[in-house]
Amino acid sequence: MKIVILDGIAVNSGDLDYSVFAPYGDTTIYDRTPLELAPQRAAGADIIFTNKTPITRAVLEACPDLRWIGIFATGYNHIDLEACRERGVVVSNVPDYSSDGVAQLTFAFILRYFSKVEEHNQKVHDGGWTTCPDFSFTCAPVWELAGKTIGIVGFGSIGKTVARIAHAFGMRVLTYTRTPRPCPEYDYVTHCSFEELLRQSDVVTLHLPLSPQTQKLMNRETIGMMKEGAMLVNTSRGSLVDEEAAAEALRSGRLGQLSADVVSVEPILENNPLLTAPNCVITPHIGWAAYETRKRLLELSIHSMEQFLKGEPIFVVS
């Protein structure tokens, strides 16, 4: 059996062991694969693993024996699912592997904004405490999370993890989801309309997939519904946010802070308006980057492949 990993460096930059694939077949690993080389590199594969390399109809045509595609991720909008169905190719993603890591980053953003650790640390290193006549000083407003309202848009595994952490901090938790289900263990959560969530929340955090319905969900109109000076966090998909509208809102003060781990085009383009907007924190899609998170992803990917080979595929998206 021929296994091809098209962009292995994304999951494993050297701290994980790809030899775990050896027992399953002849495995070829590419660190990165440009779109134009994907058909050539995938040619003849029985199984393909991809993180972000698109699987197009041209790739599928180069792989007449292809049986299964494993996605080293949860999102699958880069896979031509219609072409896969036509050819009987099963596609599986890996859901829920990154909930702890993404929720942790979400609160790293929130704590950074509310506690101002970075600003005060820099002031101390610049000599501000050495020359201070008092034992304590502040150089920026600091707020408690207790009593603040967090609005969680999307209430899947990551949204629920964020809710638990927020509750532990004493925050009031609002959620909006298109398909609310009874969750007795989350009795401290209040489900509400999207508009109500925006108007009441001190922090709005996005945890939902990208779809035609959620494209630019946060736009000039919806950002305008938010509390003035509220914080917006996006650790889901960059295109959930209209970046030009967000930059305008940051410049006007309508948004107090935007913290984003994702942008509409990655790597970020030089002309992305968020790069020059005030009060904007951007990280390079690291929510899934923790060693434990990637190790779990690799283990679940191997398990998913094993289940497919047994004739019992899991995590099937097509």
Stockholm file with secondary structure:
# STOCKHOLM 1.0

chainA/1-318         MKIVILDGIAVNSGDLDYSVFAPYGDTTIYDRTPLELAPQRAAGADIIFTNKTPITRAVLEACPDLRWIGIFATGYNHIDLEACRERGVVVSNVPDYSSDGVAQLTFAFILRYFSKVEEHNQKVHDGGWTTCPDFSFTCAPVWELAGKTIGIVGFGSIGKTVARIAHAFGMRVLTYTRTPRPCPEYDYVTHCSFEELLRQSDVVTLHLPLSPQTQKLMNRETIGMMKEGAMLVNTSRGSLVDEEAAAEALRSGRLGQLSADVVSVEPILENNPLLTAPNCVITPHIGWAAYETRKRLLELSIHSMEQFLKGEPIFVVS
#=GR chainA/1-318 SS CEEEESCGGGTCSSSSCGGGGGGGSEEEECSCCCGGGHHHHHTTCSEEEESSSCBCHHHHHTCTTCCEEEESSSCCTTBCHHHHHHHTCEEECCTTTTHHHHHHHHHHHHHHHHHCHHHHHHHHHTTTTTTCSSSCCCSSCCCCSTTCEEEEECCSHHHHHHHHHHHHTTCEEEEECSSCCCCGGGTTEEECCHHHHHHHCSEEEECCCCCTTTTTCBCHHHHHHSCTTEEEEECSCGGGBCHHHHHHHHHHTSEEEEEESCCSSSSCCTTCGGGGSTTEEECCSCTTCSHHHHHHHHHHHHHHHHHHHTTCCCSBCC
#=GC SS_cons         CEEEESCGGGTCSSSSCGGGGGGGSEEEECSCCCGGGHHHHHTTCSEEEESSSCBCHHHHHTCTTCCEEEESSSCCTTBCHHHHHHHTCEEECCTTTTHHHHHHHHHHHHHHHHHCHHHHHHHHHTTTTTTCSSSCCCSSCCCCSTTCEEEEECCSHHHHHHHHHHHHTTCEEEEECSSCCCCGGGTTEEECCHHHHHHHCSEEEECCCCCTTTTTCBCHHHHHHSCTTEEEEECSCGGGBCHHHHHHHHHHTSEEEEEESCCSSSSCCTTCGGGGSTTEEECCSCTTCSHHHHHHHHHHHHHHHHHHHTTCCCSBCC
//
